[in-house]
Amino acid sequence: MRILFLSAANSIHTIRWVNALVERGHEVMLVSKADHKVKGQLIDRQVKITYLPVNGMKGYYLNALFLRKLYRDGCFNVVNAHYASGYGTLARIAGLPNVLLSVWGSDVYDFPYENCLKKRILEKNLDYAGGIASTSRGMAEQTKKFLKRKKSIWITPFGVDLHKFTPVYGGTEERKEFVFGTVKTLAPKYGIGTVIRAFGIFLQGLSEIERQNVRLEIYGDGELRQELMALAEELQLSDKVFFGGWIPNDQVPKVLQGMDVFVIGSEKESESFGVAAVEAMACVLPVVATSVTGFREVVEDGKTGFLVAVGDTEGMARKMLELYGDKSLRETMGKRGRKRMEALYGWDECVEIMEGVYEEMSGERF
């Protein structure tokens, strides 16, 4: 199958999709704006990458003729545009036929509520698409609010590589510290401040001896790094909160394997698919997360982890304390989480689902 994949080349979602598709024998051309250029050799050399000549917001309009010519010369079976706002606009302006439009959380939870013009752009892009893909059922329902007519929406989860994200059973030294952790961009919507505050409250429930052997690890970088470090200092937690910075995706499994409980405090519904929680549960970690769309779908409250209200630092701290004090509960939740990932979110199965959608969109079998 010849696939034109229209998306930001520097997105880990893009990278994983195109790499998986060429590994399964498909021919893939990735088309991206140059200001979304990927750094390093993260994309399989079999993927043909073409960068569009015009950058910035205007590139979603002024690259249309260039993209149209690429499509005509490529004899593609299917076009998959990711992000219904930007690249979805470009696909529509270029007049590409029968586009599969993969929506992301910001497309339907944030973008259309910023102003009436953006809402109209989203509606036009969704109406133009030949079909729509959503990583979660919750986001699919949100997308329907902007549809002017009935249209197919396929659920295409962004799964986890169960061969890489695995538990550690034996063969490692017993850690002296109990580790709560999170792996997320340090941006406002991800609620890292909530996690730090909850951790501070959690520590108040421990004895002085117990506090010596507990810490919070935060991996990721972003605009709030200095502010979050200042918060940890303000709460007198600097010696208990470790900021590990950005790590590449291939190092995430090792980091998760060094944790006991995964905690995440996302504040917006645009967290449309809980990838971070999926990866943690694949590594047999119980999860404490906020009750937003993505986590409500992947975390079974009370079975594979706990869900708390957005911003509820005390509720989060209580669940952290409960898991800290009950090893059997941690192990039970962790094992349930792994089984759930194996049943629903294995990466190979998710890629097969996407291939099936491509076949339906193209009207051909490959």
N, C-alpha and C positions, 0 to 999 in steps of 0.2 A: 504494500500500500504506500502511496506517495502522499505525505502529509505536510501541509503548510501550517506551521505552528507559530501563531502571532502572539508574542508575549515578551515581557521583560526578561532579557537574557541573564540578568544578575539575580533573579529570584530563585531560591532553592526549589520552589515548586516547579518552575520551568525546567530547571536543570534535571531534576529527578524524572519528570515526565519524558523529556526528549531522550535522555540516556536510556530509559527503560524501553522506549519504542524502537530505537535502533538496535538494541540488544535482542529484540524479538523479531528482527529482520525487516523492519519497515524503513523506507527512505524518508528522512525528515529534513525539511528546510526550516530552520528557526529564523524568523524575521523579527527584529527588535530595533527600537531606537538606539542610536549610538550612546546616548546618555544613560542607557541601561546596560551598557557593555559589561560582560562578565570578566572578572579578574582571575588570572591564572588559568590552568588547564582543568577546569571542573566539568566541562562538557565533552562528551565522547567525540573523538576526531571524526567519526562517521557522520556526525550531524553537520550539515552545511549551514553555516551561520551567515546571514546577510543583515548588515546594519543599514538602517534607513538614513538618508542624507540630511534630513531636517530634525533638529532636536527641540526640546521644550514642548510646551503645551500645543504650540502651533503645528508641531510635527504630526499630531493626530489628524490634521486636516491637509497640510501641504505635502505629505508623503503619499497621498492617495494615487496619483498618476504613476509614481514609481512602483507602488505595491501592485497596482492593476497590471502593469507590464510583467512583473515577476510572476504573477498568477497565470497570465496567458502563456508565458514561456515554459511554465513548469509542469503542465499536465497533471495537476494534483487530483487525488481522489476525494480528499476532504480538507477543509480549512477549520482549524480550531483556534479561535481567538480567546485569549484569557484576559480577564478584567473587562466587565461590561461597560465601564465608563470610558477610559482612554482608548485601548486597542479595539474595543467594540465599536467606538465611533469611527476609527480609521477603517475598519473592515466595511462599515456601512458606506462611508464616503467613497471608498474605492470601488464599491459595487460588487464585491466578491459574492459569488452565489452560494446559497445553501450553507451558511456559516454555522458551526456549532459554537455557541457563545458560552464560555465557562465563567460564571459569575463568582465574585469574591465578596467577602463580608462588607468591606467598605463601599462596594458598588450599590448595595441595596439597603444598608443600615445607616450610612453616613451621607454619601454623595447626593441622593435625591432630596435630602432634607436641608441642604445648604441654601438652595434658592430654587425658584420656579423653573429657571432655565435649565439647571442641571437635572431636575426631575424630568423635564421634557426630553432632554438628551437621552437619559436612561430609557424612557418609555419608547422612544424611536428606535434605539439600538435593540431592545428586546423584541420589538415588533418586527424588525428587519430580519432577525436571526432565523435560520431554518430550524434550529433546535437549541435548547438551553441545557447546560449541565450545572449541577450544584453539588458541593461536597457534603451537604447535610440536608436532611428533610426539613429542619427548622428554617434554613435559609431558602429552601425551595418555596415554602409557604410565604416567606417574606417577599420573595421575588414575584409571586402571583399578584401581589398588591399593585404592581406596576404594569401588568399585562392588560392590553386592550382587548385581546381575544385569546381564546384557549390555545395553548401551545404545549408541546411535549417538553417536560423537564425531567432529565435523567439524573439519578443520584449516583455520583462518581466520587466516592470517598478518597481522600488523600491518605493512603494507608502507611504502614510501617514495614520496613524490611525486618522480618522476624529472624533472619539469619544473623543480622548485625545487632539488633536491639534484643539482647537476651539476658536472662538472669545469670548471676554468678552462683553456682552451687559448689561450695567447697573449694579447696586449693588456694584460698587467699587468707592472709593474716587477719585475725579478728581486730576490727578497728577499735581504738580506744574511745573515739568520739561517736556520739549519736548525731547524724547529719540530716537536717531538713534542707531541701534545695529547690531551686527553680532554674529553668533555662528559658530566657525570654528577652526580647528587645527591651531596653530600658526607656520605654516611651510611656506617656501618660495613661493610655488606654489599658495598659497591661497590669496596672495596680500593684507594682512592686512595693510601693510605699505601704500599702495595706499589709503585705506579707511581713515587712520589717516591723511594723507596729504590732501585728499579731504575735510575732516572735518575741517581742519585748514583753507583752502581756503573759505569754506562755512561760517565760523564764521566771516570772513572779510566783508561779505555782510550784516551783522546784526548790529543793533545799540548796544551800550554798555548795555543798559537795556535788550535787547533781548538775548544777549550772556549769561547773568546771568542764564537764565532758559533753557539752552540747553546743552545736554551732549551726549557723545558717549559711549556705553557699549560694551565691547568685552569679549565674553565668549569662553574659550578654553585654552589649554595649548600646549606647544611645544617648539622646539629648539630656536625659535625667541623671546620668551617672554621677556628676558632682553633687547634685541636689540630694540624691539618695544616700551618698556617702556622708553628706552633712547631716542627714536625718539619723543615720546610724550613730553618728558621733553625738548628736543632740540627745538621743535616748540612752547614751552611755553603753552602746552596743558595739563599738568599733572593734573590740577584741573578740567579739562573738560572730560578727558578720563578715564573710569573706567575699570580695568582689573578684571573680575570676576573669572578667572581660569576655570579649567575643571569642568563640571557639568554632571551628569548622564543623559541619554536620557529621563528619566521620569520627569526630572525637566525642560527640554527645553520648553514645552508648557507654563509654568508659566512665564519663562523669556521672551518669545516672546510676551506674553500678556501684558507685561510691556513696550513694545516698540511702537513707532509711525511709524517708517520707518525702513525696513531691508536693509542693505547695504553690498555688498560683492564684492571683487575685484580680484577674481581668475585670474591667469595669464596664465594658460596652458589649452590646449584643453583636457587634461586628466581629467578635471572636466566634466566627460562624462554624468552625470545625476545630475541635480541640486537639490539634496535632501534638502539642507538648504533652498533654495528658496521655494520648495514645502511645507515644514513645516511652513515657514513664511506666505505664501499665505493662507494656511489652517486656520491660525489665523487672517485672514483679514488684513494683512499688505501689503502695496504697497512695491515693491522691486526695488532697484537700483543695477544693477549687470553688470559685464563685459560681453561682447558678445563672450562667449566661448560656445562650443558645448552644454553642459548640460543646460545652462541658455537660450540659443536661443530656445531650445525645450520646456521648461516649462514656460518661461516668455513671454507674448505677449507684445512686445514693444509698449508703448503708451497706453496700455489697462489695464494690470495688474501691470505694472511697467515700468521702463526704462532700456534700454541696452546702455552701453557706450563702447568705444574701450578699450582694455586692456591697463592699465597704464595711461589712460586719467583722471588725477586728476581734472583738471579744468572742464571737461565735467561732471564728477561725482558730483562735487560740485554744478554745475548749476542745476542738477536734484534734488539734496538734497534741494537746496534753493527753487526750484519750488514747491516741495511737502510740505516743511515747511510752505510756505505762502498760501497754498490752501487746506483748510480742506475738501472742497467738492470733490476735486480731489483725496485726500487720501482715502476718504470713498468710492468713486466710484470705484477706482482701487482695493481697498481691497475687496469689495463685488464681483467684477468680478473674482478676484483671487480665492476666496473661491468657487465660482460656477465652475470654471475651475478645481479645485482640486476634487470637488465632481463628476464631469463628467469623469475625466480621471485618477485620481491617488488615489482613495480610496484604503486603504490597503486590505480590504476583497476582492475587485475585482482583485487586483494584485495577491493575493494568488491563486484565482481561475484560473487566467491566467496561473500561474506556474503549477497548478495541471493539467490543460489541456495539457500543454507541456509534463508533465510526462506521461500522458496517451498515447499520440502520440508516445513518445519514447519507451514505454514498449509494445505498441500494445495491451494494455488491458484497460478496463474501470473499475473504482472502485467507 
